[in-house]
Amino acid sequence: MIVLFTNGFHKIMIKKKLYKVKLRYGENPNQKAYFQSKIAKSYFDNKIQGKKLSYNNLLDISDGIKCIKEFSDSTCVIIKHNNPCGVASGKNIEKAFQKTLKADSLSAFGGIVVLNRNISFKLAKILNNYFFEVIVAPSFNSKSLDVFKQKKNLILINSKKIKHIKQKNIKSVYSGELFQDENNFKVNHNSIKQLTKKKVSKKNLNDLVFAYKVAKHVKSNSVVLVDNQQTIGIGAGQMSRYDAVRVAIMKKNDNYKEKKFVCASDAFFPFTDNIKLLKKYGCKAIVKPMGSINDEKIIKYAIKNNIHLYAAKYRVFKH
């Protein structure tokens, strides 16, 4: 990076050092890859144990840390292929992990676990019963590290000292590069607005905010089902929003067939078919952005069928 600035009558040129780490390969063995940063302190400096970090590991760790930053309560995120397959908050971090794992234990196998609390000896023993690629937390006590030593390939990352660099998002495209600002939209109770008149319960309102926080970090099209601060079904990366709903409900029915829930969609529902399907399987409230020519039809259907409907301030596409 070259920086030019004026010092009296002279222009001074400074070349900032870039730190590079060669990786084994990229997404696939035939692709060369490396990690580059403007700061020396990164994932590699904060790795406690385990095998070498891979390109795919770094993508998942980064996405997991971004997602966990949305939450202040004891929370766990399990990432698989750049998507959260489970997210949950609990009265303590052990409970949060157990809820997260139960959300989709099948997808969690071999995933990246990210937590926002210290890993104790008790939690380490629980985590050690499962196969994960990476565990990320702000601290590990010495007894927990003794437990993890049994699995030499398990990667442990201390996230506390990993600095966030404010920078543009960059993606390579066929004939160049795309740049955009980071999505710094803060999801909270003030960023969603009620569209239907009947007051929603405090529990459902909190779950709606929780669901939309998760939807922000799920590949589009995304639909997230939540109950009691726990994802119970996630439909990710679908070409059709209706299919995203179907996948989320399929996941829900694997473990929580009878549960009532709330739903977050990362963009508007273009037709009532999505809401009809959600209602059939127990949806009590929905949060979604506006923008469809059928918004009024969606609102009228929600009112008629006793579904609480909220509008999010911004869309949260993630491609």
ZADO-1210 file (C-alpha; in nm, 4 decimals, padded with zeros to 6 digits):
<atoms>
<atom x="00.0000" y="00.0000" z="00.0000" code="MET" pos="1"/>
<atom x="00.1368" y="00.3437" z="-00.0985" code="ILE" pos="2"/>
<atom x="00.0448" y="00.6519" z="00.1074" code="VAL" pos="3"/>
<atom x="00.1239" y="01.0045" z="-00.0134" code="LEU" pos="4"/>
<atom x="00.1114" y="01.3073" z="00.2155" code="PHE" pos="5"/>
<atom x="00.2612" y="01.6561" z="00.2162" code="THR" pos="6"/>
<atom x="00.5376" y="01.7493" z="00.4603" code="ASN" pos="7"/>
<atom x="00.6048" y="02.1201" z="00.4019" code="GLY" pos="8"/>
<atom x="00.7016" y="02.1441" z="00.0342" code="PHE" pos="9"/>
<atom x="00.7778" y="01.7766" z="-00.0157" code="HIS" pos="10"/>
<atom x="00.5659" y="01.4713" z="-00.0861" code="LYS" pos="11"/>
<atom x="00.6697" y="01.1737" z="00.1215" code="ILE" pos="12"/>
<atom x="00.5984" y="00.8206" z="00.0063" code="MET" pos="13"/>
<atom x="00.5535" y="00.5414" z="00.2603" code="ILE" pos="14"/>
<atom x="00.5162" y="00.1792" z="00.1683" code="LYS" pos="15"/>
<atom x="00.3319" y="-00.0118" z="00.4393" code="LYS" pos="16"/>
<atom x="00.4510" y="-00.3655" z="00.5001" code="LYS" pos="17"/>
<atom x="00.2162" y="-00.6492" z="00.4117" code="LEU" pos="18"/>
<atom x="00.2428" y="-00.9716" z="00.6088" code="TYR" pos="19"/>
<atom x="00.1956" y="-01.2852" z="00.3982" code="LYS" pos="20"/>
<atom x="00.1569" y="-01.6486" z="00.4962" code="VAL" pos="21"/>
<atom x="00.1635" y="-01.9190" z="00.2304" code="LYS" pos="22"/>
<atom x="-00.1165" y="-02.1745" z="00.2725" code="LEU" pos="23"/>
<atom x="-00.1107" y="-02.5424" z="00.1760" code="ARG" pos="24"/>
<atom x="-00.3613" y="-02.4697" z="-00.1000" code="TYR" pos="25"/>
<atom x="-00.6870" y="-02.2841" z="-00.1630" code="GLY" pos="26"/>
<atom x="-01.0412" y="-02.4159" z="-00.1621" code="GLU" pos="27"/>
<atom x="-00.9120" y="-02.7181" z="-00.3551" code="ASN" pos="28"/>
<atom x="-00.5658" y="-02.8822" z="-00.3803" code="PRO" pos="29"/>
<atom x="-00.5052" y="-02.7519" z="-00.7334" code="ASN" pos="30"/>
<atom x="-00.5387" y="-02.3863" z="-00.6224" code="GLN" pos="31"/>
<atom x="-00.2434" y="-02.1940" z="-00.4772" code="LYS" pos="32"/>
<atom x="-00.3277" y="-01.9599" z="-00.1870" code="ALA" pos="33"/>
<atom x="-00.1859" y="-01.7284" z="00.0760" code="TYR" pos="34"/>
<atom x="-00.3100" y="-01.5077" z="00.3600" code="PHE" pos="35"/>
<atom x="-00.2200" y="-01.1388" z="00.3620" code="GLN" pos="36"/>
<atom x="-00.2645" y="-00.8753" z="00.6325" code="SER" pos="37"/>
<atom x="-00.1557" y="-00.5213" z="00.7169" code="LYS" pos="38"/>
<atom x="-00.0945" y="-00.6234" z="01.0789" code="ILE" pos="39"/>
<atom x="00.1413" y="-00.8821" z="01.2235" code="ALA" pos="40"/>
<atom x="-00.0987" y="-01.0055" z="01.4913" code="LYS" pos="41"/>
<atom x="-00.3516" y="-01.2326" z="01.3214" code="SER" pos="42"/>
<atom x="-00.4954" y="-01.5842" z="01.3322" code="TYR" pos="43"/>
<atom x="-00.1511" y="-01.7423" z="01.3062" code="PHE" pos="44"/>
<atom x="-00.0060" y="-01.5511" z="01.6023" code="ASP" pos="45"/>
<atom x="-00.3065" y="-01.6477" z="01.8167" code="ASN" pos="46"/>
<atom x="-00.3177" y="-02.0189" z="01.7340" code="LYS" pos="47"/>
<atom x="-00.2644" y="-02.2203" z="02.0519" code="ILE" pos="48"/>
<atom x="-00.2441" y="-02.5715" z="01.9095" code="GLN" pos="49"/>
<atom x="-00.3394" y="-02.7928" z="01.6172" code="GLY" pos="50"/>
<atom x="-00.2583" y="-02.8544" z="01.2530" code="LYS" pos="51"/>
<atom x="-00.1858" y="-02.5782" z="01.0011" code="LYS" pos="52"/>
<atom x="-00.4669" y="-02.3362" z="00.9237" code="LEU" pos="53"/>
<atom x="-00.6157" y="-02.3815" z="00.5768" code="SER" pos="54"/>
<atom x="-00.7792" y="-02.1402" z="00.3341" code="TYR" pos="55"/>
<atom x="-01.1228" y="-02.2844" z="00.4183" code="ASN" pos="56"/>
<atom x="-01.0507" y="-02.2699" z="00.7925" code="ASN" pos="57"/>
<atom x="-00.9722" y="-01.8989" z="00.7670" code="LEU" pos="58"/>
<atom x="-01.2926" y="-01.8231" z="00.5764" code="LEU" pos="59"/>
<atom x="-01.5027" y="-02.0031" z="00.8384" code="ASP" pos="60"/>
<atom x="-01.3193" y="-01.8548" z="01.1369" code="ILE" pos="61"/>
<atom x="-01.3621" y="-01.5042" z="00.9964" code="SER" pos="62"/>
<atom x="-01.7353" y="-01.5550" z="00.9349" code="ASP" pos="63"/>
<atom x="-01.7796" y="-01.7079" z="01.2796" code="GLY" pos="64"/>
<atom x="-01.6104" y="-01.4165" z="01.4564" code="ILE" pos="65"/>
<atom x="-01.8216" y="-01.1652" z="01.2607" code="LYS" pos="66"/>
<atom x="-02.1395" y="-01.3494" z="01.3574" code="CYS" pos="67"/>
<atom x="-02.0545" y="-01.3882" z="01.7280" code="ILE" pos="68"/>
<atom x="-01.9851" y="-01.0120" z="01.7499" code="LYS" pos="69"/>
<atom x="-02.3601" y="-00.9529" z="01.7074" code="GLU" pos="70"/>
<atom x="-02.4298" y="-01.0976" z="02.0548" code="PHE" pos="71"/>
<atom x="-02.3501" y="-00.9856" z="02.4101" code="SER" pos="72"/>
<atom x="-02.5088" y="-01.2777" z="02.5992" code="ASP" pos="73"/>
<atom x="-02.3259" y="-01.6089" z="02.6346" code="SER" pos="74"/>
<atom x="-02.3438" y="-01.7312" z="02.2745" code="THR" pos="75"/>
<atom x="-02.2068" y="-02.0035" z="02.0506" code="CYS" pos="76"/>
<atom x="-02.1927" y="-02.0199" z="01.6703" code="VAL" pos="77"/>
<atom x="-02.1047" y="-02.3314" z="01.4714" code="ILE" pos="78"/>
<atom x="-01.9945" y="-02.2540" z="01.1151" code="ILE" pos="79"/>
<atom x="-01.9955" y="-02.4997" z="00.8249" code="LYS" pos="80"/>
<atom x="-01.9022" y="-02.3967" z="00.4687" code="HIS" pos="81"/>
<atom x="-01.9271" y="-02.0236" z="00.5471" code="ASN" pos="82"/>
<atom x="-02.2743" y="-02.0565" z="00.7005" code="ASN" pos="83"/>
<atom x="-02.3926" y="-02.0799" z="01.0602" code="PRO" pos="84"/>
<atom x="-02.5542" y="-02.4221" z="01.0983" code="CYS" pos="85"/>
<atom x="-02.6442" y="-02.3394" z="01.4595" code="GLY" pos="86"/>
<atom x="-02.6479" y="-02.0309" z="01.6809" code="VAL" pos="87"/>
<atom x="-02.7758" y="-02.0072" z="02.0372" code="ALA" pos="88"/>
<atom x="-02.7501" y="-01.7979" z="02.3518" code="SER" pos="89"/>
<atom x="-02.7879" y="-01.9419" z="02.7015" code="GLY" pos="90"/>
<atom x="-02.7636" y="-01.8607" z="03.0708" code="LYS" pos="91"/>
<atom x="-02.4021" y="-01.9794" z="03.0517" code="ASN" pos="92"/>
<atom x="-02.1642" y="-02.0748" z="02.7736" code="ILE" pos="93"/>
<atom x="-02.2022" y="-02.4504" z="02.8339" code="GLU" pos="94"/>
<atom x="-02.5792" y="-02.4223" z="02.7841" code="LYS" pos="95"/>
<atom x="-02.5267" y="-02.2018" z="02.4782" code="ALA" pos="96"/>
<atom x="-02.3008" y="-02.4642" z="02.3169" code="PHE" pos="97"/>
<atom x="-02.5410" y="-02.7509" z="02.3886" code="GLN" pos="98"/>
<atom x="-02.8328" y="-02.5564" z="02.2365" code="LYS" pos="99"/>
<atom x="-02.6220" y="-02.4660" z="01.9321" code="THR" pos="100"/>
<atom x="-02.5142" y="-02.8242" z="01.8725" code="LEU" pos="101"/>
<atom x="-02.8691" y="-02.9549" z="01.9070" code="LYS" pos="102"/>
<atom x="-02.9889" y="-02.7001" z="01.6491" code="ALA" pos="103"/>
<atom x="-02.8277" y="-02.9109" z="01.3735" code="ASP" pos="104"/>
<atom x="-02.5887" y="-03.1716" z="01.5108" code="SER" pos="105"/>
<atom x="-02.5621" y="-03.3454" z="01.1722" code="LEU" pos="106"/>
<atom x="-02.4225" y="-03.0357" z="00.9981" code="SER" pos="107"/>
<atom x="-02.2063" y="-02.9432" z="01.2979" code="ALA" pos="108"/>
<atom x="-01.9809" y="-03.2474" z="01.2460" code="PHE" pos="109"/>
<atom x="-01.6341" y="-03.1216" z="01.1501" code="GLY" pos="110"/>
<atom x="-01.7400" y="-02.7583" z="01.1857" code="GLY" pos="111"/>
<atom x="-01.5863" y="-02.4458" z="01.3378" code="ILE" pos="112"/>
<atom x="-01.7045" y="-02.3631" z="01.6905" code="VAL" pos="113"/>
<atom x="-01.6902" y="-01.9971" z="01.7935" code="VAL" pos="114"/>
<atom x="-01.7752" y="-01.8841" z="02.1475" code="LEU" pos="115"/>
<atom x="-01.7751" y="-01.5444" z="02.3201" code="ASN" pos="116"/>
<atom x="-01.6824" y="-01.6667" z="02.6679" code="ARG" pos="117"/>
<atom x="-01.3865" y="-01.8385" z="02.8355" code="ASN" pos="118"/>
<atom x="-01.3532" y="-02.2133" z="02.7818" code="ILE" pos="119"/>
<atom x="-01.3477" y="-02.3811" z="03.1192" code="SER" pos="120"/>
<atom x="-01.2394" y="-02.7331" z="03.2098" code="PHE" pos="121"/>
<atom x="-01.6093" y="-02.8322" z="03.2207" code="LYS" pos="122"/>
<atom x="-01.6804" y="-02.6987" z="02.8704" code="LEU" pos="123"/>
<atom x="-01.3579" y="-02.8455" z="02.7306" code="ALA" pos="124"/>
<atom x="-01.4657" y="-03.1934" z="02.8427" code="LYS" pos="125"/>
<atom x="-01.8025" y="-03.1457" z="02.6688" code="ILE" pos="126"/>
<atom x="-01.6453" y="-03.0150" z="02.3464" code="LEU" pos="127"/>
<atom x="-01.3915" y="-03.2955" z="02.3423" code="ASN" pos="128"/>
<atom x="-01.6708" y="-03.5498" z="02.2937" code="ASN" pos="129"/>
<atom x="-01.7301" y="-03.4239" z="01.9389" code="TYR" pos="130"/>
<atom x="-01.5321" y="-03.3849" z="01.6179" code="PHE" pos="131"/>
<atom x="-01.4640" y="-03.0201" z="01.5281" code="PHE" pos="132"/>
<atom x="-01.1933" y="-02.8712" z="01.3061" code="GLU" pos="133"/>
<atom x="-01.1432" y="-02.5489" z="01.5035" code="VAL" pos="134"/>
<atom x="-01.2495" y="-02.3998" z="01.8379" code="ILE" pos="135"/>
<atom x="-01.2350" y="-02.0221" z="01.8752" code="VAL" pos="136"/>
<atom x="-01.2789" y="-01.8395" z="02.2072" code="ALA" pos="137"/>
<atom x="-01.1507" y="-01.5240" z="02.3824" code="PRO" pos="138"/>
<atom x="-00.9638" y="-01.7358" z="02.6395" code="SER" pos="139"/>
<atom x="-00.8875" y="-02.0933" z="02.7470" code="PHE" pos="140"/>
<atom x="-00.7934" y="-02.1835" z="03.1020" code="ASN" pos="141"/>
<atom x="-00.4947" y="-02.4109" z="03.1597" code="SER" pos="142"/>
<atom x="-00.7030" y="-02.7148" z="03.2564" code="LYS" pos="143"/>
<atom x="-00.9076" y="-02.6871" z="02.9371" code="SER" pos="144"/>
<atom x="-00.5866" y="-02.6874" z="02.7323" code="LEU" pos="145"/>
<atom x="-00.4809" y="-03.0118" z="02.9014" code="ASP" pos="146"/>
<atom x="-00.8076" y="-03.1690" z="02.7842" code="VAL" pos="147"/>
<atom x="-00.7624" y="-03.0535" z="02.4235" code="PHE" pos="148"/>
<atom x="-00.4042" y="-03.1866" z="02.4060" code="LYS" pos="149"/>
<atom x="-00.5593" y="-03.5299" z="02.3532" code="GLN" pos="150"/>
<atom x="-00.6538" y="-03.4147" z="02.0010" code="LYS" pos="151"/>
<atom x="-00.3324" y="-03.2898" z="01.8409" code="LYS" pos="152"/>
<atom x="-00.4953" y="-03.1869" z="01.5115" code="ASN" pos="153"/>
<atom x="-00.7684" y="-02.9801" z="01.6785" code="LEU" pos="154"/>
<atom x="-00.6997" y="-02.6124" z="01.6100" code="ILE" pos="155"/>
<atom x="-00.7476" y="-02.3712" z="01.9015" code="LEU" pos="156"/>
<atom x="-00.7616" y="-01.9971" z="01.8353" code="ILE" pos="157"/>
<atom x="-00.7597" y="-01.7195" z="02.0964" code="ASN" pos="158"/>
<atom x="-00.9850" y="-01.4547" z="01.9406" code="SER" pos="159"/>
<atom x="-00.9277" y="-01.1842" z="02.2030" code="LYS" pos="160"/>
<atom x="-00.6147" y="-01.0411" z="02.0382" code="LYS" pos="161"/>
<atom x="-00.7239" y="-01.0760" z="01.6758" code="ILE" pos="162"/>
<atom x="-00.7664" y="-00.7194" z="01.5589" code="LYS" pos="163"/>
<atom x="-01.0424" y="-00.6107" z="01.3271" code="HIS" pos="164"/>
<atom x="-00.9173" y="-00.4058" z="01.0328" code="ILE" pos="165"/>
<atom x="-01.1682" y="-00.1605" z="00.8891" code="LYS" pos="166"/>
<atom x="-01.1466" y="-00.2158" z="00.5167" code="GLN" pos="167"/>
<atom x="-01.3512" y="-00.2604" z="00.2028" code="LYS" pos="168"/>
<atom x="-01.4903" y="-00.6009" z="00.1151" code="ASN" pos="169"/>
<atom x="-01.3095" y="-00.7212" z="-00.1966" code="ILE" pos="170"/>
<atom x="-01.4191" y="-00.9939" z="-00.4368" code="LYS" pos="171"/>
<atom x="-01.2542" y="-01.1034" z="-00.7590" code="SER" pos="172"/>
<atom x="-01.4772" y="-01.1203" z="-01.0643" code="VAL" pos="173"/>
<atom x="-01.4094" y="-01.2371" z="-01.4180" code="TYR" pos="174"/>
<atom x="-01.2509" y="-00.9148" z="-01.5430" code="SER" pos="175"/>
<atom x="-01.1595" y="-00.7252" z="-01.2269" code="GLY" pos="176"/>
<atom x="-01.2443" y="-00.6720" z="-00.8618" code="GLU" pos="177"/>
<atom x="-01.5514" y="-00.5553" z="-00.6702" code="LEU" pos="178"/>
<atom x="-01.5228" y="-00.3278" z="-00.3654" code="PHE" pos="179"/>
<atom x="-01.7896" y="-00.2431" z="-00.1102" code="GLN" pos="180"/>
<atom x="-01.8196" y="-00.1188" z="00.2479" code="ASP" pos="181"/>
<atom x="-01.8555" y="-00.3728" z="00.5272" code="GLU" pos="182"/>
<atom x="-02.2131" y="-00.4365" z="00.6364" code="ASN" pos="183"/>
<atom x="-02.2021" y="-00.2475" z="00.9674" code="ASN" pos="184"/>
<atom x="-02.5811" y="-00.2405" z="01.0093" code="PHE" pos="185"/>
<atom x="-02.6504" y="-00.3039" z="01.3793" code="LYS" pos="186"/>
<atom x="-02.9510" y="-00.5277" z="01.4298" code="VAL" pos="187"/>
<atom x="-03.1450" y="-00.4395" z="01.7467" code="ASN" pos="188"/>
<atom x="-03.4982" y="-00.3690" z="01.8664" code="HIS" pos="189"/>
<atom x="-03.4869" y="-00.0211" z="01.7119" code="ASN" pos="190"/>
<atom x="-03.4050" y="-00.1554" z="01.3663" code="SER" pos="191"/>
<atom x="-03.7304" y="-00.3480" z="01.3216" code="ILE" pos="192"/>
<atom x="-04.0783" y="-00.1941" z="01.2957" code="LYS" pos="193"/>
<atom x="-04.4139" y="-00.3594" z="01.3661" code="GLN" pos="194"/>
<atom x="-04.6492" y="-00.3756" z="01.0659" code="LEU" pos="195"/>
<atom x="-04.9419" y="-00.5564" z="01.2290" code="THR" pos="196"/>
<atom x="-05.1436" y="-00.4099" z="01.5188" code="LYS" pos="197"/>
<atom x="-05.1567" y="-00.6933" z="01.7719" code="LYS" pos="198"/>
<atom x="-04.8691" y="-00.6704" z="02.0208" code="LYS" pos="199"/>
<atom x="-04.6109" y="-00.9472" z="02.0047" code="VAL" pos="200"/>
<atom x="-04.4822" y="-01.1130" z="02.3230" code="SER" pos="201"/>
<atom x="-04.1471" y="-01.0019" z="02.4642" code="LYS" pos="202"/>
<atom x="-04.0059" y="-01.3505" z="02.4025" code="LYS" pos="203"/>
<atom x="-04.1077" y="-01.3492" z="02.0363" code="ASN" pos="204"/>
<atom x="-03.9764" y="-00.9965" z="01.9865" code="LEU" pos="205"/>
<atom x="-03.6375" y="-01.0910" z="02.1322" code="ASN" pos="206"/>
<atom x="-03.6326" y="-01.4012" z="01.9120" code="ASP" pos="207"/>
<atom x="-03.7090" y="-01.1918" z="01.6020" code="LEU" pos="208"/>
<atom x="-03.4077" y="-00.9687" z="01.6719" code="VAL" pos="209"/>
<atom x="-03.1945" y="-01.2782" z="01.7370" code="PHE" pos="210"/>
<atom x="-03.3115" y="-01.4386" z="01.4105" code="ALA" pos="211"/>
<atom x="-03.2345" y="-01.1311" z="01.2022" code="TYR" pos="212"/>
<atom x="-02.8857" y="-01.1056" z="01.3550" code="LYS" pos="213"/>
<atom x="-02.8218" y="-01.4610" z="01.2371" code="VAL" pos="214"/>
<atom x="-02.9804" y="-01.4015" z="00.8942" code="ALA" pos="215"/>
<atom x="-02.7256" y="-01.1240" z="00.8373" code="LYS" pos="216"/>
<atom x="-02.4513" y="-01.3907" z="00.8383" code="HIS" pos="217"/>
<atom x="-02.6255" y="-01.6633" z="00.6354" code="VAL" pos="218"/>
<atom x="-02.5699" y="-01.6887" z="00.2595" code="LYS" pos="219"/>
<atom x="-02.8641" y="-01.5596" z="00.0521" code="SER" pos="220"/>
<atom x="-03.1341" y="-01.6539" z="00.0003" code="ASN" pos="221"/>
<atom x="-03.1579" y="-01.7100" z="00.3748" code="SER" pos="222"/>
<atom x="-03.4410" y="-01.7948" z="00.6127" code="VAL" pos="223"/>
<atom x="-03.3775" y="-01.8446" z="00.9857" code="VAL" pos="224"/>
<atom x="-03.6203" y="-02.0034" z="01.2333" code="LEU" pos="225"/>
<atom x="-03.5689" y="-01.9311" z="01.6044" code="VAL" pos="226"/>
<atom x="-03.7203" y="-02.0273" z="01.9378" code="ASP" pos="227"/>
<atom x="-03.5890" y="-01.9232" z="02.2791" code="ASN" pos="228"/>
<atom x="-03.2691" y="-01.7619" z="02.1424" code="GLN" pos="229"/>
<atom x="-03.1799" y="-02.0742" z="01.9460" code="GLN" pos="230"/>
<atom x="-03.1841" y="-02.1418" z="01.5733" code="THR" pos="231"/>
<atom x="-03.4016" y="-02.4447" z="01.5056" code="ILE" pos="232"/>
<atom x="-03.3893" y="-02.4322" z="01.1264" code="GLY" pos="233"/>
<atom x="-03.1759" y="-02.2470" z="00.8700" code="ILE" pos="234"/>
<atom x="-03.2304" y="-02.2374" z="00.4955" code="GLY" pos="235"/>
<atom x="-02.9115" y="-02.1044" z="00.3329" code="ALA" pos="236"/>
<atom x="-02.7873" y="-02.0247" z="-00.0165" code="GLY" pos="237"/>
<atom x="-03.1048" y="-02.1176" z="-00.2008" code="GLN" pos="238"/>
<atom x="-03.1907" y="-01.9759" z="-00.5425" code="MET" pos="239"/>
<atom x="-03.5586" y="-01.9573" z="-00.4429" code="SER" pos="240"/>
<atom x="-03.6783" y="-01.7969" z="-00.1191" code="ARG" pos="241"/>
<atom x="-03.9576" y="-02.0532" z="-00.1072" code="TYR" pos="242"/>
<atom x="-03.6947" y="-02.3288" z="-00.1144" code="ASP" pos="243"/>
<atom x="-03.5038" y="-02.1492" z="00.1648" code="ALA" pos="244"/>
<atom x="-03.8238" y="-02.1704" z="00.3739" code="VAL" pos="245"/>
<atom x="-03.8655" y="-02.5380" z="00.2867" code="ARG" pos="246"/>
<atom x="-03.5057" y="-02.6218" z="00.3839" code="VAL" pos="247"/>
<atom x="-03.5386" y="-02.4326" z="00.7138" code="ALA" pos="248"/>
<atom x="-03.8610" y="-02.6183" z="00.7979" code="ILE" pos="249"/>
<atom x="-03.7040" y="-02.9520" z="00.7007" code="MET" pos="250"/>
<atom x="-03.4177" y="-02.8805" z="00.9442" code="LYS" pos="251"/>
<atom x="-03.6662" y="-02.7769" z="01.2143" code="LYS" pos="252"/>
<atom x="-03.8711" y="-03.0939" z="01.1712" code="ASN" pos="253"/>
<atom x="-03.5598" y="-03.3095" z="01.2145" code="ASP" pos="254"/>
<atom x="-03.5331" y="-03.2080" z="01.5813" code="ASN" pos="255"/>
<atom x="-03.8201" y="-02.9777" z="01.6783" code="TYR" pos="256"/>
<atom x="-04.1307" y="-03.0922" z="01.4934" code="LYS" pos="257"/>
<atom x="-04.3850" y="-02.9531" z="01.7409" code="GLU" pos="258"/>
<atom x="-04.2102" y="-02.6267" z="01.8320" code="LYS" pos="259"/>
<atom x="-04.3618" y="-02.2855" z="01.7605" code="LYS" pos="260"/>
<atom x="-04.1095" y="-02.0355" z="01.6257" code="PHE" pos="261"/>
<atom x="-04.0380" y="-01.6965" z="01.4694" code="VAL" pos="262"/>
<atom x="-03.8807" y="-01.6403" z="01.1284" code="CYS" pos="263"/>
<atom x="-03.6327" y="-01.3954" z="00.9759" code="ALA" pos="264"/>
<atom x="-03.5816" y="-01.3543" z="00.6026" code="SER" pos="265"/>
<atom x="-03.2829" y="-01.1614" z="00.4670" code="ASP" pos="266"/>
<atom x="-03.5017" y="-00.9993" z="00.1984" code="ALA" pos="267"/>
<atom x="-03.8719" y="-00.9492" z="00.1263" code="PHE" pos="268"/>
<atom x="-04.1173" y="-01.2296" z="00.0582" code="PHE" pos="269"/>
<atom x="-04.2396" y="-01.1760" z="-00.2993" code="PRO" pos="270"/>
<atom x="-04.5534" y="-01.3896" z="-00.2540" code="PHE" pos="271"/>
<atom x="-04.7779" y="-01.5192" z="00.0252" code="THR" pos="272"/>
<atom x="-04.6742" y="-01.8818" z="-00.0472" code="ASP" pos="273"/>
<atom x="-04.3790" y="-01.8435" z="00.1914" code="ASN" pos="274"/>
<atom x="-04.5965" y="-01.7223" z="00.4785" code="ILE" pos="275"/>
<atom x="-04.8607" y="-01.9895" z="00.4153" code="LYS" pos="276"/>
<atom x="-04.5932" y="-02.2563" z="00.4501" code="LEU" pos="277"/>
<atom x="-04.4492" y="-02.0954" z="00.7647" code="LEU" pos="278"/>
<atom x="-04.7965" y="-02.0716" z="00.9233" code="LYS" pos="279"/>
<atom x="-04.8628" y="-02.4383" z="00.8485" code="LYS" pos="280"/>
<atom x="-04.5618" y="-02.5395" z="01.0588" code="TYR" pos="281"/>
<atom x="-04.6154" y="-02.3088" z="01.3567" code="GLY" pos="282"/>
<atom x="-04.4669" y="-01.9667" z="01.2777" code="CYS" pos="283"/>
<atom x="-04.5833" y="-01.6953" z="01.5211" code="LYS" pos="284"/>
<atom x="-04.3961" y="-01.3893" z="01.3913" code="ALA" pos="285"/>
<atom x="-04.1867" y="-01.2802" z="01.0933" code="ILE" pos="286"/>
<atom x="-03.9260" y="-01.0096" z="01.0344" code="VAL" pos="287"/>
<atom x="-03.8303" y="-00.9160" z="00.6797" code="LYS" pos="288"/>
<atom x="-03.7366" y="-00.6050" z="00.4805" code="PRO" pos="289"/>
<atom x="-03.9925" y="-00.4278" z="00.2633" code="MET" pos="290"/>
<atom x="-03.9618" y="-00.3785" z="-00.1095" code="GLY" pos="291"/>
<atom x="-04.2002" y="-00.6176" z="-00.2838" code="SER" pos="292"/>
<atom x="-04.4884" y="-00.4962" z="-00.5005" code="ILE" pos="293"/>
<atom x="-04.6897" y="-00.7468" z="-00.2921" code="ASN" pos="294"/>
<atom x="-04.5993" y="-00.5959" z="00.0472" code="ASP" pos="295"/>
<atom x="-04.9613" y="-00.4965" z="00.1156" code="GLU" pos="296"/>
<atom x="-05.0851" y="-00.8472" z="00.0299" code="LYS" pos="297"/>
<atom x="-04.8275" y="-00.9935" z="00.2683" code="ILE" pos="298"/>
<atom x="-04.9376" y="-00.7591" z="00.5498" code="ILE" pos="299"/>
<atom x="-05.3080" y="-00.8338" z="00.4932" code="LYS" pos="300"/>
<atom x="-05.2428" y="-01.2091" z="00.4941" code="TYR" pos="301"/>
<atom x="-05.0423" y="-01.1802" z="00.8188" code="ALA" pos="302"/>
<atom x="-05.3197" y="-00.9823" z="00.9902" code="ILE" pos="303"/>
<atom x="-05.5907" y="-01.2237" z="00.8731" code="LYS" pos="304"/>
<atom x="-05.3933" y="-01.5267" z="00.9942" code="ASN" pos="305"/>
<atom x="-05.2757" y="-01.3811" z="01.3271" code="ASN" pos="306"/>
<atom x="-04.9065" y="-01.3674" z="01.2349" code="ILE" pos="307"/>
<atom x="-04.7033" y="-01.0814" z="01.3800" code="HIS" pos="308"/>
<atom x="-04.5175" y="-00.9091" z="01.0987" code="LEU" pos="309"/>
<atom x="-04.2172" y="-00.6770" z="01.1365" code="TYR" pos="310"/>
<atom x="-04.0193" y="-00.4797" z="00.8817" code="ALA" pos="311"/>
<atom x="-03.6403" y="-00.4658" z="00.9085" code="ALA" pos="312"/>
<atom x="-03.4752" y="-00.1323" z="00.8333" code="LYS" pos="313"/>
<atom x="-03.2290" y="-00.2832" z="00.5840" code="TYR" pos="314"/>
<atom x="-03.1952" y="-00.5933" z="00.3698" code="ARG" pos="315"/>
<atom x="-02.9068" y="-00.8227" z="00.4732" code="VAL" pos="316"/>
<atom x="-02.8049" y="-01.0086" z="00.1582" code="PHE" pos="317"/>
<atom x="-02.4781" y="-01.2011" z="00.1855" code="LYS" pos="318"/>
<atom x="-02.3375" y="-01.3442" z="-00.1372" code="HIS" pos="319"/>
</atoms>
